[in-house]
Amino acid sequence: MAQGGRAGWPKYFMDIAYLVAERSTCLRRRVGAVAVFERRILATGYNGAPSGVPHCLEVGCLRSTLGIPSGQRHEICRGIHAEQNVIIQAAVHGISLRGAELFCTTYPCFICAKMLINCGVKKIWVSENYPDELSRSMLSEAGVEVIHLPHEQEDAAQNAAMEAVRDESEGGRS
């Protein structure tokens, strides 16, 4: 945590990405994403079915029914990924993502990675992993910096550090 108990900018935006993920209608994985430029939020997105179409929560998940593992057969998923929804929302509102940073709860898949590269996103902060080596390779080739920012672990580490400071100030007594 930043000086004075304030969250640093990366944690602040990642916390918002997790809040955005709470809107997800996916039955398998809730993902949220926030596009930021110069510490200003440009667009947000979460994974779920297109507007006006029944959500997976209502009709079920074809990929789960067919036993398809995570990271495979995206083309039969009725949902749009959080990163794709960020791009769509920015486009709908005439906002460029060139030079932006993306805070995403989960590592982008290969399809999203290609889209983010073409949008000009320069840095991606991720909290959770995703099994897609093609994505990692392509982002690296394109020079997009990817930074791992654990969400829950960071909070636990900060709480432990604060308790250590508290114990120290109280003379080591609980």
C-alpha positions as CSV (number, residue, x, y, z in Angstrom):
1,M,0.0,0.0,0.0
2,A,1.2,3.5,-0.8
3,Q,2.3,6.0,1.9
4,G,-0.4,7.0,4.3
5,G,-2.5,3.9,3.8
6,R,-3.6,4.8,0.3
7,A,-3.7,2.2,-2.4
8,G,-1.2,2.7,-5.1
9,W,-2.5,3.3,-8.7
10,P,-2.0,-0.3,-9.9
11,K,-3.8,-1.8,-6.9
12,Y,-6.6,0.8,-7.2
13,F,-7.2,-0.1,-10.9
14,M,-7.0,-3.8,-10.3
15,D,-9.5,-3.6,-7.5
16,I,-11.8,-1.8,-9.9
17,A,-11.3,-4.6,-12.4
18,Y,-12.4,-7.1,-9.8
19,L,-15.4,-5.0,-9.0
20,V,-16.3,-4.9,-12.8
21,A,-15.9,-8.7,-12.9
22,E,-18.8,-8.9,-10.5
23,R,-21.1,-8.0,-13.4
24,S,-20.0,-11.1,-15.4
25,T,-22.6,-13.6,-16.4
26,C,-20.2,-16.4,-17.3
27,L,-20.7,-19.7,-15.4
28,R,-17.0,-20.7,-15.7
29,R,-14.9,-17.7,-15.0
30,R,-15.7,-14.1,-14.0
31,V,-13.3,-11.6,-15.6
32,G,-13.2,-7.9,-15.4
33,A,-11.0,-5.4,-17.3
34,V,-10.3,-1.7,-17.1
35,A,-8.5,0.4,-19.7
36,V,-6.6,3.3,-18.3
37,F,-4.6,6.2,-19.8
38,E,-2.6,8.6,-17.6
39,R,-4.5,7.4,-14.5
40,R,-7.9,8.0,-16.1
41,I,-10.4,5.2,-16.7
42,L,-11.2,5.0,-20.4
43,A,-13.5,2.0,-20.5
44,T,-14.5,-1.1,-18.6
45,G,-15.6,-4.6,-19.6
46,Y,-16.6,-7.9,-18.2
47,N,-17.3,-11.2,-19.9
48,G,-20.8,-12.2,-20.8
49,A,-23.3,-12.6,-23.7
50,P,-23.9,-9.7,-26.1
51,S,-26.5,-7.1,-25.1
52,G,-30.1,-8.3,-25.7
53,V,-29.1,-12.0,-25.8
54,P,-29.9,-14.4,-23.0
55,H,-27.0,-14.8,-20.6
56,C,-25.2,-18.0,-19.8
57,L,-26.7,-17.7,-16.3
58,E,-30.1,-18.2,-18.1
59,V,-29.4,-20.7,-20.8
60,G,-26.4,-22.6,-19.6
61,C,-22.9,-23.0,-21.0
62,L,-22.4,-25.1,-24.1
63,R,-18.6,-25.5,-23.4
64,S,-19.3,-26.9,-20.0
65,T,-22.0,-29.2,-21.3
66,L,-19.5,-30.6,-23.9
67,G,-16.7,-30.8,-21.3
68,I,-14.4,-28.4,-23.2
69,P,-11.4,-27.4,-21.1
70,S,-10.5,-23.9,-20.3
71,G,-8.8,-22.0,-23.1
72,Q,-10.2,-24.1,-25.9
73,R,-13.0,-23.7,-28.5
74,H,-13.7,-20.0,-27.8
75,E,-15.7,-19.9,-31.0
76,I,-18.7,-21.8,-29.5
77,C,-18.9,-19.6,-26.4
78,R,-21.8,-17.2,-26.4
79,G,-19.9,-14.8,-24.2
80,I,-17.6,-11.9,-25.2
81,H,-14.4,-11.6,-23.2
82,A,-13.9,-8.7,-20.8
83,E,-11.0,-7.4,-22.9
84,Q,-13.2,-7.5,-26.1
85,N,-15.9,-5.6,-24.2
86,V,-13.4,-2.9,-23.2
87,I,-12.4,-2.4,-26.8
88,I,-16.1,-2.4,-27.9
89,Q,-17.1,0.2,-25.3
90,A,-14.1,2.4,-26.2
91,A,-15.1,2.2,-29.9
92,V,-18.8,2.9,-29.2
93,H,-17.8,6.0,-27.4
94,G,-15.1,7.1,-29.8
95,I,-12.2,6.6,-27.3
96,S,-8.7,5.5,-28.5
97,L,-6.9,2.9,-26.5
98,R,-3.5,3.7,-28.1
99,G,-0.9,4.0,-25.4
100,A,-3.4,2.8,-22.7
101,E,-2.7,0.2,-20.0
102,L,-5.2,-2.6,-19.3
103,F,-5.9,-4.0,-15.9
104,C,-7.4,-7.4,-16.2
105,T,-8.3,-10.0,-13.6
106,T,-7.1,-12.8,-15.9
107,Y,-4.3,-13.1,-18.5
108,P,-5.8,-12.4,-21.9
109,C,-6.3,-15.2,-24.4
110,F,-4.7,-15.3,-27.8
111,I,-7.6,-13.7,-29.5
112,C,-7.8,-10.8,-27.0
113,A,-4.0,-10.4,-27.1
114,K,-4.1,-9.8,-30.9
115,M,-6.9,-7.3,-30.5
116,L,-5.1,-5.4,-27.7
117,I,-1.9,-5.3,-29.7
118,N,-3.8,-3.8,-32.7
119,C,-5.5,-1.2,-30.4
120,G,-2.1,0.0,-29.3
121,V,-2.3,-1.0,-25.6
122,K,1.2,-0.7,-24.3
123,K,1.0,-2.5,-20.9
124,I,-1.2,-5.2,-19.4
125,W,-1.5,-5.8,-15.7
126,V,-2.9,-9.2,-14.8
127,S,-3.8,-10.9,-11.6
128,E,-4.7,-14.5,-12.4
129,N,-3.1,-16.8,-14.9
130,Y,-4.6,-18.4,-18.0
131,P,-3.2,-21.3,-20.0
132,D,-2.4,-19.7,-23.3
133,E,1.2,-19.8,-24.4
134,L,0.4,-18.3,-27.8
135,S,-0.9,-15.2,-26.1
136,R,2.3,-14.8,-24.0
137,S,4.4,-15.3,-27.1
138,M,2.5,-12.8,-29.2
139,L,2.4,-10.1,-26.5
140,S,6.2,-10.5,-26.0
141,E,6.8,-10.3,-29.8
142,A,4.7,-7.1,-30.0
143,G,6.6,-5.5,-27.1
144,V,3.5,-5.3,-24.9
145,E,4.7,-5.3,-21.3
146,V,2.8,-7.7,-19.1
147,I,3.0,-7.3,-15.3
148,H,1.7,-9.8,-12.8
149,L,-0.1,-8.1,-9.9
150,P,-1.6,-10.7,-7.6
151,H,-4.8,-9.5,-6.1
152,E,-5.5,-11.5,-2.9
153,Q,-1.8,-12.2,-2.2
154,E,-1.0,-8.5,-2.3
155,D,-3.8,-7.8,0.2
156,A,-2.5,-10.6,2.5
157,A,1.1,-9.3,2.3
158,Q,-0.1,-5.8,3.0
159,N,-2.1,-6.9,6.0
160,A,0.9,-8.9,7.4
161,A,3.1,-5.8,6.9
162,M,0.6,-3.6,8.7
163,E,0.3,-6.1,11.6
164,A,4.1,-6.2,11.9
165,V,4.2,-2.4,12.1
166,R,1.4,-2.5,14.7
167,D,3.2,-5.2,16.7
168,E,6.4,-3.1,16.6
169,S,4.6,0.0,17.7
170,E,3.0,-1.9,20.6
171,G,6.2,-3.3,21.7
172,G,5.6,-6.7,20.2
173,R,2.5,-7.4,22.3
174,S,-0.8,-8.5,20.9
